[in-house]
Amino acid sequence: MKASARALISVGAAALALGGLTVAGLTTGLIGTRPGAAVPPTMFTPETYPRVDGSTVTQPLGLAFQRLFTGQNVPDNAVVFSTTDPAYQNLIDGKADLILVTSPSADEQARAAAAGIELEVIPVVNEAFVFLTNADNP
């Protein structure tokens, strides 16, 4: 029997299924970071919050999740991710419960399979490049 590990594929905010709860349209402004903003009921205490890792670009999203799901005012510098490939290795090694990353590479999939881990990939958002230029730019 293979163990299962969860990789959340994301570089933005859309929807997240974590512990059976779905949160849509997440932004840091919606989760109590503004003065007077309501904080929703929490799922975790700081002690029971899952070990989350990911790519550095998803650190703000990870911070938003931790604030939302614990109801705590987590300091901005409290969430530090290890980057994509090390995050996958931490998930495979059992050092992370959930990772916020891009889709696994063939190498990351092979390492998980070799360790008897079946990755459960939950797509959250598709990436895109948006180019903005000045109207006078030829």
Backbone bond lengths (Angstrom), bond angles and torsions (degrees), N, CA, C in turn:
res aa  C-N    CA-C-N  psi(-1)  N-CA   C-N-CA  omega(-1)  CA-C   N-CA-C  phi
1 M - - - 1.446 - - 1.519 109.61 -
2 K 1.330 115.30 130.53 1.450 120.19 -178.87 1.515 110.61 -86.36
3 A 1.314 115.04 144.44 1.461 120.15 172.39 1.522 107.86 -77.84
4 S 1.291 116.79 157.13 1.454 121.05 179.37 1.518 109.05 -114.74
5 A 1.311 115.78 139.65 1.454 121.60 175.90 1.510 107.34 -128.89
6 R 1.307 117.13 150.96 1.458 121.34 -174.20 1.523 110.59 -111.73
7 A 1.324 114.92 126.80 1.467 121.76 175.08 1.511 107.11 -120.17
8 L 1.287 116.28 119.67 1.458 121.09 178.90 1.515 107.45 -95.85
9 I 1.324 115.39 119.43 1.453 120.17 -175.73 1.517 108.42 -90.04
10 S 1.336 116.81 114.72 1.454 118.83 -175.26 1.509 112.47 -164.19
11 V 1.310 115.89 144.79 1.461 121.08 166.53 1.517 109.67 -134.32
12 G 1.296 117.78 9.96 1.451 122.54 -179.61 1.505 109.14 -150.08
13 A 1.306 116.87 -157.46 1.449 120.13 -178.42 1.513 109.57 -122.35
14 A 1.294 117.12 124.95 1.465 121.19 177.36 1.514 107.89 -142.68
15 A 1.307 118.09 -87.08 1.463 120.92 178.12 1.519 108.96 -140.70
16 L 1.294 117.27 148.21 1.457 122.73 -178.96 1.506 108.99 -136.23
17 A 1.311 115.90 132.38 1.450 120.16 170.80 1.524 106.76 -106.25
18 L 1.294 117.34 115.04 1.463 122.36 -178.84 1.513 107.04 -138.14
19 G 1.301 116.29 116.91 1.452 120.08 179.64 1.523 112.26 60.58
20 G 1.314 117.57 32.75 1.453 121.33 177.12 1.520 114.14 84.53
21 L 1.316 118.77 -2.42 1.456 121.62 179.78 1.510 108.82 -102.33
22 T 1.311 117.82 135.26 1.453 121.27 175.83 1.509 108.83 -110.61
23 V 1.302 115.53 130.19 1.452 121.84 178.87 1.519 106.79 -119.97
24 A 1.309 117.33 123.59 1.469 120.81 -178.75 1.518 110.05 -110.40
25 G 1.314 115.86 149.01 1.451 121.53 174.71 1.504 114.06 64.94
26 L 1.308 118.26 37.85 1.461 121.38 -176.96 1.523 111.94 -69.40
27 T 1.295 116.30 129.13 1.464 122.04 165.81 1.512 106.40 -141.12
28 T 1.295 116.77 157.18 1.467 118.18 -178.43 1.518 111.07 -61.31
29 G 1.332 118.44 -26.89 1.455 120.58 179.09 1.511 113.56 -68.83
30 L 1.332 117.48 -19.41 1.459 120.12 -178.33 1.517 113.48 -90.65
31 I 1.311 117.78 -4.75 1.456 117.94 -171.36 1.517 114.20 -116.94
32 G 1.289 116.37 31.03 1.450 118.10 172.11 1.506 114.91 90.01
33 T 1.328 118.62 17.58 1.451 118.67 177.94 1.521 111.31 -88.18
34 R 1.323 117.67 -13.89 1.460 121.01 176.37 1.520 108.73 -91.46
35 P 1.304 117.83 147.39 1.465 119.44 176.55 1.523 110.24 -58.49
36 G 1.304 115.95 129.81 1.456 121.68 177.64 1.509 114.83 83.52
37 A 1.347 118.76 -2.96 1.461 120.59 -179.93 1.526 109.29 -72.94
38 A 1.318 115.44 142.06 1.461 120.57 -179.51 1.518 110.63 -73.20
39 V 1.306 116.91 140.89 1.456 122.75 174.96 1.522 107.18 -103.61
40 P 1.347 118.35 122.95 1.458 120.59 -178.25 1.529 111.29 -69.83
41 P 1.339 117.48 166.44 1.471 120.15 176.00 1.529 110.09 -56.74
42 T 1.313 117.03 144.61 1.458 121.03 -175.84 1.517 111.64 -97.17
43 M 1.341 113.91 153.93 1.461 121.67 177.91 1.522 112.00 -98.66
44 F 1.333 116.40 -27.87 1.457 121.63 -172.02 1.514 110.92 -131.09
45 T 1.309 115.90 154.15 1.450 121.33 165.67 1.533 105.77 -90.49
46 P 1.315 118.10 166.31 1.466 117.83 175.55 1.534 112.34 -56.70
47 E 1.323 117.23 -30.76 1.466 120.95 -179.28 1.528 112.92 -76.49
48 T 1.327 118.23 -28.31 1.460 120.59 -177.40 1.527 113.27 -100.18
49 Y 1.338 117.25 -2.25 1.458 120.72 179.46 1.527 109.25 -62.75
50 P 1.347 118.07 134.95 1.469 119.87 -177.64 1.532 112.37 -63.16
51 R 1.320 114.80 155.79 1.466 120.85 176.07 1.535 106.89 -77.25
52 V 1.317 116.29 112.22 1.463 122.33 -175.89 1.521 109.33 -112.38
53 D 1.327 115.82 136.06 1.458 122.54 177.29 1.522 107.08 -134.29
54 G 1.323 117.28 175.06 1.449 118.63 178.01 1.507 112.79 170.05
55 S 1.330 113.74 -168.37 1.456 120.45 176.50 1.524 108.73 -77.46
56 T 1.315 116.19 155.36 1.462 119.15 -176.70 1.525 111.98 -63.78
57 V 1.324 117.78 -29.94 1.463 119.76 179.68 1.531 112.00 -66.61
58 T 1.329 117.75 -20.20 1.465 120.61 -179.56 1.525 113.54 -95.43
59 Q 1.342 118.07 3.92 1.467 119.96 178.75 1.523 112.93 -55.64
60 P 1.339 120.12 -44.09 1.471 118.71 177.42 1.531 112.60 -61.01
61 L 1.315 117.32 -36.90 1.462 120.98 177.07 1.531 110.31 -67.12
62 G 1.326 116.52 -42.26 1.460 120.62 177.33 1.521 111.85 -61.88
63 L 1.316 115.93 -39.44 1.469 121.04 176.94 1.525 109.87 -64.49
64 A 1.329 116.84 -43.97 1.467 120.90 178.62 1.526 110.60 -61.25
65 F 1.333 117.36 -42.43 1.467 120.64 178.40 1.520 110.92 -61.58
66 Q 1.350 116.20 -46.70 1.468 119.16 -177.97 1.519 110.86 -62.59
67 R 1.316 117.41 -41.36 1.468 120.20 177.65 1.525 110.84 -63.58
68 L 1.326 115.95 -44.52 1.459 120.49 -177.94 1.520 111.96 -65.60
69 F 1.330 116.17 -50.36 1.460 119.75 -171.83 1.520 114.23 -79.71
70 T 1.352 117.82 -14.14 1.467 119.59 175.81 1.519 112.26 -108.55
71 G 1.331 117.05 -17.24 1.456 120.27 -176.69 1.519 113.01 71.08
72 Q 1.318 116.55 14.82 1.462 121.87 -178.26 1.524 110.50 -100.05
73 N 1.313 116.92 150.86 1.454 121.74 173.88 1.526 107.29 -85.89
74 V 1.318 115.90 80.32 1.457 122.48 -176.91 1.522 108.62 -71.96
75 P 1.346 118.62 129.47 1.465 120.33 179.19 1.524 111.76 -59.97
76 D 1.316 116.83 147.69 1.462 122.12 -177.98 1.528 112.56 -55.00
77 N 1.321 117.92 -34.71 1.465 121.05 -176.82 1.531 113.45 -90.05
78 A 1.331 118.14 8.27 1.465 121.08 -176.69 1.522 112.92 -80.09
79 V 1.319 118.05 -20.72 1.462 121.61 -179.10 1.521 108.15 -106.91
80 V 1.328 115.85 114.24 1.456 122.33 178.38 1.524 107.41 -129.75
81 F 1.331 115.64 117.02 1.456 120.34 -179.11 1.531 110.05 -96.06
82 S 1.334 115.45 158.98 1.464 120.75 -172.71 1.526 114.94 -91.28
83 T 1.269 121.40 -5.68 1.472 130.87 -173.60 1.528 109.31 96.23
84 T 1.322 116.45 166.75 1.464 121.62 -167.62 1.521 114.62 -59.44
85 D 1.336 118.29 -59.25 1.460 119.85 -175.01 1.530 112.26 -62.61
86 P 1.339 119.17 -46.77 1.466 118.19 175.79 1.539 112.90 -61.42
87 A 1.339 117.59 -31.98 1.469 119.88 177.18 1.521 110.37 -63.41
88 Y 1.335 116.77 -43.23 1.470 119.56 175.86 1.522 110.65 -60.09
89 Q 1.332 116.83 -43.20 1.461 119.06 179.92 1.520 110.60 -64.28
90 N 1.328 117.93 -39.42 1.462 120.62 177.39 1.524 111.18 -63.09
91 L 1.323 117.41 -37.76 1.461 121.23 176.80 1.526 110.38 -65.17
92 I 1.316 116.10 -46.74 1.467 121.49 179.42 1.526 110.81 -61.58
93 D 1.327 117.13 -40.85 1.471 122.09 -178.39 1.526 113.51 -79.76
94 G 1.334 117.41 -2.58 1.463 120.23 -179.79 1.514 114.09 80.05
95 K 1.330 117.85 14.43 1.458 121.67 178.75 1.523 111.97 -88.92
96 A 1.342 117.46 -10.67 1.464 123.30 176.67 1.523 107.59 -134.03
97 D 1.332 116.34 145.32 1.460 121.53 178.12 1.520 112.05 -94.29
98 L 1.320 116.09 -25.24 1.457 122.48 -176.04 1.513 107.33 -153.48
99 I 1.347 116.82 139.96 1.457 119.05 176.70 1.525 109.88 -127.19
100 L 1.339 115.32 146.56 1.455 123.30 178.70 1.526 106.66 -110.22
101 V 1.324 116.42 102.29 1.463 121.63 -168.70 1.524 110.99 -149.42
102 T 1.335 115.52 177.56 1.454 121.61 169.87 1.528 108.67 -81.49
103 S 1.324 116.29 172.47 1.474 120.76 -179.82 1.521 110.82 -55.54
104 P 1.334 116.88 147.20 1.470 119.73 -177.67 1.527 111.30 -68.71
105 S 1.334 115.30 142.58 1.463 121.17 174.30 1.524 108.57 -75.31
106 A 1.316 116.27 170.00 1.467 120.64 177.07 1.524 109.97 -60.09
107 D 1.335 117.16 -38.76 1.467 121.33 179.14 1.532 111.14 -64.96
108 E 1.326 116.86 -43.67 1.473 120.41 179.45 1.525 110.71 -65.24
109 Q 1.326 117.06 -39.32 1.466 120.49 176.43 1.525 110.88 -64.13
110 A 1.336 116.37 -41.81 1.466 120.77 -179.94 1.527 111.21 -64.81
111 R 1.346 117.01 -41.31 1.474 119.95 178.42 1.526 111.40 -63.86
112 A 1.323 116.23 -39.69 1.465 119.63 178.01 1.526 110.02 -64.30
113 A 1.329 116.78 -46.08 1.472 120.69 -179.71 1.531 110.66 -61.65
114 A 1.328 116.95 -41.88 1.466 120.98 179.42 1.525 111.88 -62.93
115 A 1.321 116.27 -29.23 1.468 121.08 179.34 1.530 111.64 -88.98
116 G 1.340 117.04 1.43 1.459 120.34 -179.42 1.519 112.96 76.57
117 I 1.321 116.19 23.17 1.461 122.07 -178.48 1.516 109.44 -105.41
118 E 1.313 116.82 129.40 1.454 121.82 173.36 1.525 107.56 -101.33
119 L 1.322 116.01 116.32 1.459 120.30 -179.27 1.518 110.09 -75.62
120 E 1.308 116.77 130.25 1.455 122.87 173.37 1.525 106.41 -101.80
121 V 1.318 115.74 104.15 1.457 121.72 -175.64 1.521 109.01 -96.97
122 I 1.310 116.45 124.73 1.463 122.50 -179.72 1.528 107.91 -116.91
123 P 1.337 117.15 101.47 1.473 118.53 178.55 1.524 110.66 -65.40
124 V 1.319 115.44 139.18 1.456 120.91 -179.02 1.521 110.80 -117.53
125 V 1.304 117.43 -40.44 1.459 120.93 -176.06 1.521 108.94 -152.66
126 N 1.308 116.43 149.01 1.457 121.37 173.64 1.515 109.03 -94.69
127 E 1.318 115.76 144.34 1.454 120.98 -179.16 1.519 110.52 -86.91
128 A 1.306 115.65 156.43 1.457 121.31 174.99 1.516 108.84 -157.25
129 F 1.311 116.02 151.45 1.453 121.37 172.13 1.520 108.10 -97.91
130 V 1.296 116.54 136.56 1.454 122.10 175.94 1.519 106.23 -123.36
131 F 1.320 116.51 123.44 1.455 121.41 -178.77 1.522 108.51 -104.87
132 L 1.308 116.75 122.83 1.454 122.74 176.79 1.519 108.88 -112.19
133 T 1.293 116.04 130.27 1.464 119.35 177.94 1.514 109.58 -132.06
134 N 1.304 115.67 162.11 1.447 122.02 174.47 1.524 108.76 -68.81
135 A 1.313 118.53 145.20 1.461 122.57 -178.88 1.515 111.40 -59.56
136 D 1.324 118.66 -25.04 1.463 122.08 179.89 1.532 112.92 -90.48
137 N 1.311 117.82 1.20 1.455 121.84 179.29 1.533 109.27 -76.52
138 P 1.349 117.89 122.02 1.472 118.78 -176.24 1.504 113.44 -67.34
